[in-house]
Amino acid sequence: MPRLNYQHLYYFWIVAKQGSITRASEKIGLSQPTISSQLSAFENAIGSQLFDKDGRRLTLTEAGRQVFGYAEQIFRLGEELSASIQDRRAADRRRLNVGVVNSIPKLVIYQLLKPAFRLDTPIRMNCYEDKRDRLLAELALHGVDLVLSDAPASTASGSRVYNHIIRQSTISVFAAKGDAARYRENFPRCLHNAPFVLPTTNIEIRRSLDEWFEDQRIRPDIVAEIEDSALLKTFAEDGMGLTIAPTIVKEAIERQYQLEIVGELPEIVEQFYAITTQRKMKTPAIAAVLAMQADGTAHDVTDAKTDLDDLLCKK
């Protein structure tokens, strides 16, 4: 027997369910002669008569009942397949895969992602923490939907990406509760020779802080350099030294780590970026995150015609 024509099988299935070619024609929007010719071609292909005429109504022959039983299973599975794909697509629209550069404080990450949870439609978020270069590679391969970073992506990433400045904050100095009061006197000069627990030098904000120390002729006593932001605050909470953090999360830091703010450094501003592969996002969850954008501009790093750093950091 030639290869089964599933379009012919479908027409047969509809006619059998409707009981007549006239009703089948109305159901699927094809002319009666078209359906009749398709049924004849199907019967010729399988070598069996499938219908008997009972007045104006068609009844199934023995062969027709056998074919109809298979058709019921086939098209029921087809409906299940279609529903499954639609459910998966709906789930994909609700899922948000976020790559987070591991130098961003965890409390800041939460603040940046919180708008996605305020949508009417619940989302399922997956967060992956890693180095910026590896996350940008995952972004290019669509392994993540966006990357949160404390520095913009550059043309060196090798793919077309957009940098969205979604939040910025000054930096503040924090100390353990028993030490904060004495450091507030004569701030920031009191920071000279003060013990500090700081981020490592490969982190963006540390470089800015070192430049500020140099400009102010302040020489801190660096007790420890720690990459993990949570561990950094744990050291400071135990009185090992002063530390820094974005001012936008000062209340959470004081509450969670039993630290107190010593003073703000308004000259140091840290910017946080959402890096995407599209200028305008259709996914509601990503759009909610980008809605916090500081200047409403997505910077296409591959289209930059002026100095790249100036373009990406423009406020």
FIGUMI-186069 format. One record per atom (N, C-alpha, C): x, y, z; residue in three letters. Coordinates in steps of 0.05 Angstrom, whole numbers, padded with zeros to 5 digits, always signed. Layout:
BEGIN
XYZALA
...
END
This chain:
BEGIN
+00017-00024+00000MET
+00000+00000+00000MET
+00018+00025+00000MET
+00011+00045-00016PRO
+00027+00070-00016PRO
+00027+00083+00012PRO
+00045+00101+00015ARG
+00047+00115+00041ARG
+00021+00129+00048ARG
+00013+00126+00073LEU
-00013+00137+00082LEU
-00014+00167+00079LEU
-00035+00177+00067ASN
-00040+00205+00064ASN
-00057+00215+00088ASN
-00044+00229+00107TYR
-00058+00236+00131TYR
-00079+00258+00127TYR
-00076+00273+00105GLN
-00096+00293+00099GLN
-00122+00279+00090GLN
-00119+00258+00074HIS
-00143+00242+00067HIS
-00155+00228+00091HIS
-00138+00218+00109LEU
-00147+00206+00133LEU
-00163+00226+00150LEU
-00154+00250+00151TYR
-00168+00271+00166TYR
-00196+00276+00155TYR
-00197+00279+00128TYR
-00224+00283+00116TYR
-00242+00259+00122TYR
-00232+00235+00120PHE
-00248+00212+00127PHE
-00258+00213+00155PHE
-00240+00220+00174TRP
-00247+00222+00202TRP
-00269+00242+00208TRP
-00267+00265+00195ILE
-00288+00286+00198ILE
-00315+00277+00187ILE
-00314+00265+00163VAL
-00339+00255+00151VAL
-00352+00234+00169VAL
-00335+00215+00180ALA
-00346+00194+00197ALA
-00358+00206+00222ALA
-00346+00227+00234LYS
-00356+00239+00258LYS
-00382+00255+00253LYS
-00383+00268+00229GLN
-00406+00285+00223GLN
-00429+00269+00211GLN
-00423+00246+00199GLY
-00444+00229+00188GLY
-00452+00235+00160GLY
-00442+00256+00148SER
-00448+00263+00120SER
-00427+00281+00109SER
-00425+00281+00083ILE
-00406+00299+00069ILE
-00415+00328+00072ILE
-00441+00332+00072THR
-00452+00359+00074THR
-00443+00372+00100THR
-00446+00358+00122ARG
-00439+00369+00149ARG
-00408+00372+00151ARG
-00394+00353+00139ALA
-00365+00355+00140ALA
-00355+00379+00124ALA
-00369+00384+00102SER
-00362+00408+00086SER
-00366+00433+00102SER
-00388+00435+00117GLU
-00393+00459+00133GLU
-00373+00461+00156GLU
-00364+00438+00167LYS
-00346+00437+00189LYS
-00318+00447+00182LYS
-00307+00438+00159ILE
-00280+00445+00153ILE
-00277+00465+00130ILE
-00300+00474+00119GLY
-00299+00496+00100GLY
-00289+00488+00072GLY
-00293+00463+00064LEU
-00286+00454+00038LEU
-00311+00447+00023LEU
-00310+00448-00004SER
-00334+00441-00020SER
-00339+00411-00019SER
-00364+00404-00022GLN
-00372+00375-00022GLN
-00357+00359-00043GLN
-00355+00369-00068PRO
-00341+00353-00089PRO
-00312+00348-00081PRO
-00299+00368-00068THR
-00271+00365-00060THR
-00269+00342-00040THR
-00286+00342-00020ILE
-00285+00322+00001ILE
-00291+00294-00011ILE
-00311+00293-00029SER
-00318+00268-00042SER
-00295+00257-00057SER
-00281+00273-00072SER
-00258+00264-00088SER
-00235+00255-00070SER
-00231+00268-00048GLN
-00210+00261-00029GLN
-00217+00234-00016GLN
-00242+00229-00009LEU
-00250+00204+00002LEU
-00246+00181-00018LEU
-00254+00186-00043SER
-00250+00165-00064SER
-00221+00158-00067SER
-00204+00179-00067ALA
-00175+00174-00069ALA
-00164+00158-00045ALA
-00175+00163-00022PHE
-00166+00149+00002PHE
-00175+00120+00001PHE
-00200+00115-00007GLU
-00210+00087-00010GLU
-00194+00072-00030GLU
-00187+00085-00052ASN
-00171+00072-00073ASN
-00143+00065-00062ASN
-00132+00083-00046ALA
-00105+00079-00036ALA
-00104+00055-00017ALA
-00124+00052+00000ILE
-00123+00030+00020ILE
-00137+00004+00009ILE
-00151+00007-00014GLY
-00164-00016-00026GLY
-00188-00026-00012GLY
-00203-00009+00002SER
-00228-00018+00016SER
-00248+00004+00015SER
-00274-00004+00014GLN
-00296+00015+00016GLN
-00300+00021+00046GLN
-00302+00047+00052LEU
-00304+00055+00080LEU
-00332+00063+00089LEU
-00349+00071+00070PHE
-00376+00080+00077PHE
-00397+00065+00060PHE
-00420+00061+00073ASP
-00444+00052+00059ASP
-00464+00075+00061ASP
-00480+00079+00040LYS
-00500+00100+00041LYS
-00526+00089+00054LYS
-00536+00104+00073ASP
-00561+00097+00087ASP
-00579+00122+00085ASP
-00592+00124+00061GLY
-00608+00148+00055GLY
-00588+00171+00050GLY
-00592+00192+00066ARG
-00574+00215+00063ARG
-00550+00212+00082ARG
-00550+00192+00098ARG
-00529+00189+00118ARG
-00510+00167+00109ARG
-00485+00171+00116LEU
-00464+00152+00111LEU
-00458+00136+00136LEU
-00457+00110+00133THR
-00449+00092+00155THR
-00423+00078+00149THR
-00409+00072+00169LEU
-00383+00059+00166LEU
-00385+00030+00159LEU
-00369+00021+00141THR
-00367-00008+00136THR
-00349-00020+00158THR
-00345-00047+00156GLU
-00328-00060+00175GLU
-00299-00048+00173GLU
-00290-00045+00148ALA
-00264-00033+00144ALA
-00263-00004+00154ALA
-00285+00010+00149GLY
-00287+00038+00158GLY
-00285+00041+00188GLY
-00298+00022+00203ARG
-00297+00023+00232ARG
-00269+00018+00242ARG
-00255+00000+00228GLN
-00227-00006+00236GLN
-00209+00019+00231GLN
-00212+00031+00208VAL
-00196+00055+00201VAL
-00204+00078+00220VAL
-00229+00081+00226PHE
-00238+00102+00244PHE
-00226+00099+00272PHE
-00223+00075+00282GLY
-00211+00070+00308GLY
-00183+00080+00309GLY
-00167+00074+00288TYR
-00140+00084+00286TYR
-00139+00115+00284TYR
-00158+00125+00267ALA
-00159+00154+00263ALA
-00164+00169+00289ALA
-00182+00158+00305GLU
-00188+00170+00331GLU
-00163+00172+00348GLU
-00147+00151+00349GLN
-00123+00151+00365GLN
-00102+00170+00354GLN
-00100+00170+00328ILE
-00080+00187+00315ILE
-00086+00217+00320ILE
-00110+00225+00315PHE
-00117+00253+00318PHE
-00120+00262+00347PHE
-00127+00243+00364ARG
-00126+00250+00393ARG
-00098+00256+00402ARG
-00079+00239+00393LEU
-00051+00244+00399LEU
-00041+00270+00387LEU
-00051+00276+00363GLY
-00044+00301+00351GLY
-00053+00325+00367GLY
-00078+00324+00378GLU
-00088+00345+00395GLU
-00072+00348+00420GLU
-00064+00324+00432GLU
-00048+00325+00456GLU
-00020+00337+00450GLU
-00009+00330+00427LEU
+00017+00342+00419LEU
+00015+00372+00416LEU
-00006+00382+00403SER
-00010+00410+00399SER
-00013+00424+00426SER
-00029+00413+00444ALA
-00033+00425+00470ALA
-00007+00425+00486ALA
+00008+00404+00484SER
+00034+00402+00498SER
+00053+00423+00489SER
+00054+00428+00463ILE
+00072+00448+00452ILE
+00063+00476+00461ILE
+00037+00481+00460GLN
+00027+00507+00469GLN
+00033+00511+00499GLN
+00030+00490+00515ASP
+00036+00493+00543ASP
+00065+00499+00548ASP
+00082+00485+00531ARG
+00111+00490+00534ARG
+00118+00518+00526ARG
+00106+00528+00505ARG
+00112+00555+00496ARG
+00103+00575+00517ARG
+00079+00570+00529ALA
+00070+00587+00551ALA
+00089+00587+00574ALA
+00099+00563+00581ALA
+00118+00560+00603ALA
+00144+00574+00597ALA
+00153+00573+00571ASP
+00177+00586+00563ASP
+00174+00616+00566ASP
+00150+00626+00559ARG
+00145+00655+00562ARG
+00146+00664+00591ARG
+00138+00646+00609ARG
+00138+00653+00638ARG
+00165+00649+00651ARG
+00182+00633+00639ARG
+00208+00627+00651ARG
+00228+00649+00645ARG
+00244+00657+00664LEU
+00264+00678+00661LEU
+00291+00666+00670LEU
+00309+00663+00652ASN
+00336+00653+00658ASN
+00355+00677+00659ASN
+00366+00681+00683VAL
+00383+00705+00687VAL
+00411+00697+00695VAL
+00430+00708+00681GLY
+00458+00705+00688GLY
+00467+00729+00705GLY
+00480+00723+00727VAL
+00487+00745+00746VAL
+00518+00745+00749VAL
+00530+00767+00744VAL
+00559+00769+00748VAL
+00564+00767+00778VAL
+00583+00750+00786ASN
+00586+00743+00814ASN
+00598+00765+00831ASN
+00604+00788+00820SER
+00615+00810+00836SER
+00592+00829+00846SER
+00567+00825+00836ILE
+00545+00842+00845ILE
+00535+00832+00872ILE
+00532+00850+00892PRO
+00521+00842+00918PRO
+00494+00829+00915PRO
+00489+00808+00931LYS
+00465+00792+00928LYS
+00440+00809+00934LYS
+00442+00828+00953LEU
+00419+00845+00959LEU
+00412+00863+00936LEU
+00432+00872+00920VAL
+00427+00888+00897VAL
+00413+00872+00875VAL
+00423+00847+00872ILE
+00411+00829+00852ILE
+00381+00826+00857ILE
+00374+00822+00882TYR
+00345+00819+00889TYR
+00330+00845+00881TYR
+00341+00868+00887GLN
+00327+00893+00881GLN
+00324+00896+00851GLN
+00343+00888+00835LEU
+00342+00891+00806LEU
+00321+00872+00794LEU
+00318+00848+00805LEU
+00300+00828+00794LEU
+00272+00829+00805LEU
+00268+00843+00827LYS
+00242+00843+00841LYS
+00219+00852+00823LYS
+00222+00871+00805PRO
+00199+00879+00788PRO
+00187+00856+00771PRO
+00204+00836+00765ALA
+00194+00814+00748ALA
+00173+00797+00764ALA
+00174+00798+00790PHE
+00155+00783+00807PHE
+00130+00798+00812PHE
+00128+00823+00803ARG
+00104+00839+00808ARG
+00084+00838+00785ARG
+00090+00821+00765LEU
+00072+00818+00742LEU
+00047+00803+00750LEU
+00026+00807+00735ASP
+00001+00792+00740ASP
+00005+00762+00735ASP
+00021+00756+00715THR
+00026+00727+00708THR
+00051+00718+00724THR
+00048+00697+00740PRO
+00071+00688+00755PRO
+00094+00678+00737PRO
+00119+00682+00745ILE
+00141+00672+00730ILE
+00157+00652+00746ILE
+00174+00637+00731ARG
+00193+00619+00744ARG
+00220+00629+00736ARG
+00236+00637+00756MET
+00262+00649+00750MET
+00284+00629+00757MET
+00304+00627+00739ASN
+00328+00612+00744ASN
+00352+00631+00743ASN
+00367+00632+00765CYS
+00391+00650+00766CYS
+00416+00634+00766CYS
+00435+00643+00749TYR
+00461+00630+00747TYR
+00483+00650+00752TYR
+00501+00644+00770GLU
+00522+00663+00777GLU
+00548+00653+00765GLU
+00563+00672+00752ASP
+00588+00664+00739ASP
+00603+00690+00732ASP
+00626+00686+00719LYS
+00642+00708+00709LYS
+00628+00721+00685LYS
+00633+00746+00681ARG
+00619+00761+00660ARG
+00623+00748+00632ARG
+00648+00741+00625ASP
+00653+00731+00598ASP
+00638+00705+00593ASP
+00637+00688+00613ARG
+00622+00662+00609ARG
+00592+00667+00606ARG
+00582+00686+00621LEU
+00554+00692+00619LEU
+00546+00705+00593LEU
+00564+00722+00582LEU
+00559+00734+00556LEU
+00559+00713+00534LEU
+00576+00693+00537ALA
+00576+00671+00518ALA
+00550+00655+00519ALA
+00539+00651+00544GLU
+00514+00638+00547GLU
+00491+00655+00535GLU
+00493+00681+00538LEU
+00473+00699+00527LEU
+00472+00696+00496LEU
+00496+00695+00484ALA
+00497+00693+00455ALA
+00485+00667+00445ALA
+00487+00646+00461LEU
+00476+00619+00454LEU
+00448+00616+00464LEU
+00436+00637+00476HIS
+00409+00637+00487HIS
+00406+00618+00510HIS
+00428+00613+00524GLY
+00427+00598+00549GLY
+00415+00613+00572GLY
+00418+00640+00570VAL
+00404+00658+00590VAL
+00390+00680+00574VAL
+00370+00692+00586ASP
+00354+00713+00573ASP
+00367+00740+00576ASP
+00380+00745+00598LEU
+00394+00770+00603LEU
+00416+00765+00623LEU
+00434+00784+00624VAL
+00456+00783+00643VAL
+00456+00808+00659VAL
+00458+00806+00685LEU
+00461+00829+00703LEU
+00490+00832+00709LEU
+00500+00857+00705SER
+00528+00861+00708SER
+00534+00889+00721SER
+00557+00892+00733ASP
+00565+00918+00744ASP
+00583+00933+00724ASP
+00586+00922+00700ALA
+00601+00936+00679ALA
+00588+00928+00652ALA
+00589+00946+00633PRO
+00577+00940+00607PRO
+00592+00920+00591PRO
+00579+00907+00573ALA
+00592+00889+00554ALA
+00605+00907+00532ALA
+00626+00897+00520SER
+00640+00912+00499SER
+00639+00896+00473SER
+00650+00907+00452THR
+00650+00894+00426THR
+00667+00868+00428THR
+00684+00866+00448ALA
+00700+00842+00451ALA
+00684+00818+00457ALA
+00659+00821+00465SER
+00642+00798+00471SER
+00636+00782+00446SER
+00640+00794+00422GLY
+00637+00779+00398GLY
+00609+00776+00387GLY
+00590+00788+00399SER
+00562+00786+00389SER
+00548+00812+00393SER
+00525+00815+00380ARG
+00510+00840+00382ARG
+00494+00840+00408ARG
+00501+00857+00426VAL
+00488+00859+00452VAL
+00481+00888+00458VAL
+00462+00892+00476TYR
+00454+00918+00485TYR
+00457+00921+00515TYR
+00468+00944+00523ASN
+00473+00950+00551ASN
+00451+00969+00561ASN
+00435+00960+00580HIS
+00414+00977+00591HIS
+00422+00984+00620HIS
+00426+01010+00625ILE
+00432+01018+00653ILE
+00406+01018+00668ILE
+00402+01000+00687ILE
+00376+00997+00700ILE
+00377+01008+00728ILE
+00400+01013+00740ARG
+00401+01024+00767ARG
+00429+01035+00772ARG
+00431+01055+00788GLN
+00457+01065+00797GLN
+00455+01074+00826GLN
+00478+01074+00839SER
+00477+01080+00868SER
+00504+01091+00876SER
+00504+01109+00895THR
+00529+01117+00908THR
+00538+01094+00926THR
+00562+01097+00937ILE
+00574+01077+00954ILE
+00575+01088+00983ILE
+00569+01071+01002SER
+00571+01079+01030SER
+00590+01060+01045SER
+00601+01071+01067VAL
+00619+01055+01084VAL
+00603+01045+01108VAL
+00607+01020+01115PHE
+00593+01007+01137PHE
+00612+00996+01157PHE
+00603+00995+01183ALA
+00620+00984+01204ALA
+00602+00968+01223ALA
+00615+00951+01239ALA
+00600+00936+01260ALA
+00588+00957+01279ALA
+00565+00949+01291LYS
+00550+00968+01308LYS
+00568+00981+01329LYS
+00585+00966+01341GLY
+00601+00978+01363GLY
+00622+00998+01353GLY
+00628+00998+01327ASP
+00650+01014+01317ASP
+00640+01038+01300ASP
+00616+01038+01291ALA
+00606+01057+01272ALA
+00607+01086+01283ALA
+00600+01090+01308ALA
+00598+01117+01318ALA
+00624+01132+01318ALA
+00646+01119+01325ARG
+00671+01133+01326ARG
+00682+01139+01298ARG
+00674+01123+01278TYR
+00684+01129+01251TYR
+00668+01151+01238TYR
+00644+01158+01249ARG
+00628+01179+01237ARG
+00641+01207+01242ARG
+00657+01208+01263GLU
+00671+01234+01269GLU
+00692+01239+01249GLU
+00691+01263+01238ASN
+00711+01272+01218ASN
+00711+01254+01193ASN
+00688+01245+01185PHE
+00685+01228+01161PHE
+00688+01246+01136PHE
+00704+01239+01116PRO
+00717+01213+01112PRO
+00746+01212+01120PRO
+00757+01234+01132ARG
+00785+01234+01139ARG
+00791+01211+01159ARG
+00771+01204+01175CYS
+00775+01183+01195CYS
+00782+01156+01182CYS
+00777+01153+01156LEU
+00783+01128+01142LEU
+00812+01123+01138LEU
+00829+01144+01142HIS
+00858+01140+01138HIS
+00868+01121+01160HIS
+00882+01100+01151ASN
+00893+01079+01168ASN
+00871+01062+01182ASN
+00846+01065+01174ALA
+00825+01048+01186ALA
+00826+01021+01173ALA
+00820+01000+01188PRO
+00819+00973+01177PRO
+00796+00970+01158PRO
+00801+00957+01135PHE
+00780+00953+01115PHE
+00779+00924+01106PHE
+00755+00914+01101VAL
+00751+00889+01088VAL
+00738+00896+01061VAL
+00752+00892+01039LEU
+00744+00903+01013LEU
+00741+00881+00992LEU
+00725+00888+00970PRO
+00724+00870+00947PRO
+00751+00867+00935PRO
+00755+00846+00920THR
+00781+00842+00906THR
+00785+00862+00884THR
+00809+00866+00875THR
+00816+00887+00856THR
+00805+00882+00828THR
+00795+00858+00822ASN
+00784+00852+00795ASN
+00755+00862+00793ASN
+00744+00872+00815ILE
+00716+00881+00816ILE
+00715+00911+00810ILE
+00696+00918+00793GLU
+00694+00946+00782GLU
+00694+00967+00804GLU
+00677+00963+00824ILE
+00675+00984+00845ILE
+00700+00987+00861ILE
+00715+00965+00864ARG
+00740+00967+00879ARG
+00760+00986+00865ARG
+00761+00985+00839ARG
+00779+01002+00825ARG
+00771+01031+00828ARG
+00745+01037+00828SER
+00735+01064+00832SER
+00742+01073+00861SER
+00739+01055+00880LEU
+00746+01062+00908LEU
+00775+01068+00911LEU
+00792+01053+00899ASP
+00821+01057+00901ASP
+00829+01085+00889ASP
+00816+01092+00867GLU
+00821+01118+00855GLU
+00812+01140+00874GLU
+00790+01136+00887TRP
+00780+01156+00907TRP
+00799+01158+00930TRP
+00808+01136+00941PHE
+00827+01137+00963PHE
+00852+01152+00954PHE
+00862+01148+00930GLU
+00885+01162+00920GLU
+00881+01192+00918GLU
+00857+01200+00907ASP
+00851+01228+00905ASP
+00849+01242+00932ASP
+00838+01227+00952GLN
+00834+01239+00979GLN
+00859+01235+00997GLN
+00879+01222+00986ARG
+00904+01216+01002ARG
+00898+01201+01027ARG
+00880+01182+01024ILE
+00873+01164+01046ILE
+00886+01137+01042ILE
+00898+01127+01062ARG
+00912+01101+01061ARG
+00898+01082+01080ARG
+00880+01065+01070PRO
+00866+01047+01087PRO
+00884+01023+01095PRO
+00879+01011+01117ASP
+00893+00987+01125ASP
+00876+00963+01116ASP
+00883+00951+01093ILE
+00866+00930+01082ILE
+00872+00904+01096ILE
+00853+00895+01111VAL
+00856+00870+01127VAL
+00851+00845+01110VAL
+00831+00847+01092ALA
+00824+00824+01075ALA
+00811+00834+01050ALA
+00815+00818+01029GLU
+00802+00823+01003GLU
+00786+00799+00996GLU
+00760+00803+00992ILE
+00741+00780+00989ILE
+00723+00785+00965ILE
+00721+00765+00948GLU
+00705+00768+00924GLU
+00675+00765+00929GLU
+00668+00747+00947ASP
+00640+00742+00953ASP
+00629+00764+00971ASP
+00608+00778+00962SER
+00597+00801+00976SER
+00585+00793+01003SER
+00572+00770+01005ALA
+00560+00762+01030ALA
+00581+00756+01051ALA
+00602+00742+01042LEU
+00624+00736+01061LEU
+00638+00761+01070LEU
+00641+00780+01052LEU
+00653+00806+01059LEU
+00638+00819+01082LEU
+00612+00819+01081LYS
+00596+00832+01102LYS
+00597+00816+01128LYS
+00600+00790+01126THR
+00602+00774+01150THR
+00628+00780+01165THR
+00650+00784+01150PHE
+00675+00793+01162PHE
+00672+00819+01176PHE
+00659+00838+01163ALA
+00655+00865+01174ALA
+00637+00864+01198ALA
+00616+00847+01198GLU
+00598+00845+01220GLU
+00613+00835+01245GLU
+00633+00819+01241ASP
+00648+00809+01264ASP
+00670+00828+01274ASP
+00670+00852+01262GLY
+00689+00873+01271GLY
+00716+00872+01259GLY
+00720+00856+01237MET
+00746+00854+01224MET
+00754+00880+01211MET
+00735+00897+01203GLY
+00742+00922+01190GLY
+00717+00934+01177GLY
+00721+00958+01167LEU
+00700+00972+01152LEU
+00696+00959+01125LEU
+00674+00963+01113THR
+00669+00953+01086THR
+00652+00972+01071THR
+00647+00967+01045ILE
+00631+00984+01029ILE
+00608+00968+01016ILE
+00587+00983+01008ALA
+00565+00970+00994ALA
+00548+00993+00981ALA
+00532+00986+00961PRO
+00515+01006+00949PRO
+00495+01018+00969PRO
+00492+01044+00968THR
+00474+01058+00987THR
+00445+01049+00984THR
+00437+01040+00960ILE
+00409+01033+00955ILE
+00400+01010+00972ILE
+00419+00994+00983VAL
+00411+00971+00999VAL
+00420+00975+01028VAL
+00423+00999+01037LYS
+00434+01004+01064LYS
+00415+00993+01086LYS
+00389+00997+01082GLU
+00370+00987+01103GLU
+00372+00957+01105GLU
+00373+00943+01083ALA
+00374+00914+01083ALA
+00401+00905+01096ALA
+00422+00919+01090ILE
+00448+00911+01101ILE
+00448+00915+01131ILE
+00438+00937+01141GLU
+00437+00943+01170GLU
+00419+00922+01184GLU
+00398+00914+01171ARG
+00380+00895+01183ARG
+00391+00866+01182ARG
+00402+00858+01160GLN
+00410+00831+01156GLN
+00437+00824+01168GLN
+00456+00844+01167TYR
+00483+00838+01176TYR
+00491+00853+01202TYR
+00472+00867+01214GLN
+00478+00881+01239GLN
+00501+00900+01235GLN
+00502+00914+01212LEU
+00521+00934+01206LEU
+00507+00961+01207LEU
+00523+00982+01212GLU
+00512+01010+01212GLU
+00527+01026+01191GLU
+00513+01044+01178ILE
+00526+01061+01159ILE
+00543+01082+01173ILE
+00567+01086+01163VAL
+00586+01106+01174VAL
+00583+01132+01158VAL
+00582+01129+01132GLY
+00580+01153+01116GLY
+00578+01145+01086GLY
+00568+01164+01070GLU
+00564+01160+01042GLU
+00587+01173+01026GLU
+00595+01160+01004LEU
+00615+01171+00986LEU
+00601+01179+00960LEU
+00591+01203+00958PRO
+00575+01211+00935PRO
+00591+01213+00910PRO
+00618+01214+00912GLU
+00635+01216+00888GLU
+00637+01190+00873GLU
+00631+01168+00887ILE
+00633+01141+00874ILE
+00605+01131+00868ILE
+00599+01128+00843VAL
+00573+01118+00834VAL
+00577+01092+00819VAL
+00562+01071+00828GLU
+00563+01045+00815GLU
+00539+01042+00798GLU
+00543+01032+00773GLN
+00521+01028+00755GLN
+00516+00998+00751GLN
+00491+00991+00747PHE
+00484+00963+00743PHE
+00470+00960+00716PHE
+00478+00941+00701TYR
+00468+00937+00674TYR
+00453+00911+00670TYR
+00432+00913+00653ALA
+00420+00889+00643ALA
+00429+00887+00614ALA
+00443+00865+00607ILE
+00454+00861+00580ILE
+00436+00841+00566ILE
+00426+00849+00542THR
+00408+00832+00527THR
+00417+00830+00498THR
+00405+00813+00483THR
+00411+00810+00454THR
+00391+00826+00437THR
+00372+00839+00450GLN
+00352+00854+00435GLN
+00349+00882+00448GLN
+00343+00902+00431ARG
+00340+00929+00441ARG
+00314+00931+00457ARG
+00292+00921+00446LYS
+00266+00922+00459LYS
+00257+00894+00464LYS
+00250+00888+00489MET
+00244+00861+00497MET
+00213+00857+00496MET
+00205+00834+00485LYS
+00176+00828+00484LYS
+00168+00812+00509LYS
+00187+00799+00522THR
+00181+00783+00545THR
+00173+00801+00569THR
+00150+00798+00580PRO
+00141+00816+00601PRO
+00160+00817+00625PRO
+00171+00795+00633ALA
+00189+00794+00656ALA
+00214+00811+00651ALA
+00226+00808+00627ILE
+00250+00824+00621ILE
+00243+00853+00618ILE
+00220+00859+00606ALA
+00211+00887+00603ALA
+00207+00900+00630ALA
+00198+00885+00650ALA
+00194+00895+00677ALA
+00221+00903+00690ALA
+00241+00886+00685VAL
+00268+00892+00696VAL
+00279+00917+00682VAL
+00276+00918+00656LEU
+00287+00941+00641LEU
+00272+00967+00647LEU
+00248+00965+00657ALA
+00232+00989+00663ALA
+00245+01007+00683ALA
+00264+00996+00699MET
+00278+01013+00718MET
+00301+01029+00706MET
+00304+01026+00680GLN
+00327+01038+00666GLN
+00331+01067+00672GLN
+00355+01075+00677ALA
+00361+01102+00686ALA
+00356+01123+00665ALA
+00363+01118+00640ASP
+00361+01139+00620ASP
+00343+01132+00596ASP
+00331+01108+00597GLY
+00313+01100+00575GLY
+00327+01094+00549GLY
+00353+01089+00550THR
+00368+01084+00525THR
+00381+01057+00526THR
+00378+01041+00505ALA
+00393+01016+00502ALA
+00417+01022+00484ALA
+00441+01016+00493HIS
+00464+01022+00478HIS
+00474+00998+00462HIS
+00473+01000+00435ASP
+00482+00978+00418ASP
+00512+00980+00415ASP
+00527+00962+00427VAL
+00556+00965+00427VAL
+00568+00960+00400VAL
+00554+00947+00382THR
+00565+00942+00356THR
+00561+00965+00337THR
+00544+00984+00344ASP
+00539+01007+00327ASP
+00553+01032+00337ASP
+00569+01029+00358ALA
+00582+01053+00369ALA
+00602+01065+00349ALA
+00599+01091+00345LYS
+00616+01105+00326LYS
+00635+01124+00341LYS
+00630+01129+00367THR
+00647+01146+00383THR
+00661+01128+00403THR
+00675+01141+00421ASP
+00690+01126+00441ASP
+00671+01107+00456ASP
+00678+01082+00457LEU
+00660+01061+00467LEU
+00654+01065+00496LEU
+00674+01070+00513ASP
+00669+01073+00541ASP
+00650+01097+00547ASP
+00654+01119+00533ASP
+00637+01142+00537ASP
+00609+01136+00529ASP
+00605+01122+00507LEU
+00578+01115+00498LEU
+00564+01097+00517LEU
+00578+01077+00526LEU
+00565+01057+00544LEU
+00559+01068+00571LEU
+00575+01086+00581CYS
+00571+01096+00608CYS
+00556+01122+00609CYS
+00547+01131+00586LYS
+00532+01157+00585LYS
+00507+01155+00601LYS
+00501+01176+00617LYS
+00477+01176+00634LYS
+00455+01191+00619LYS
END
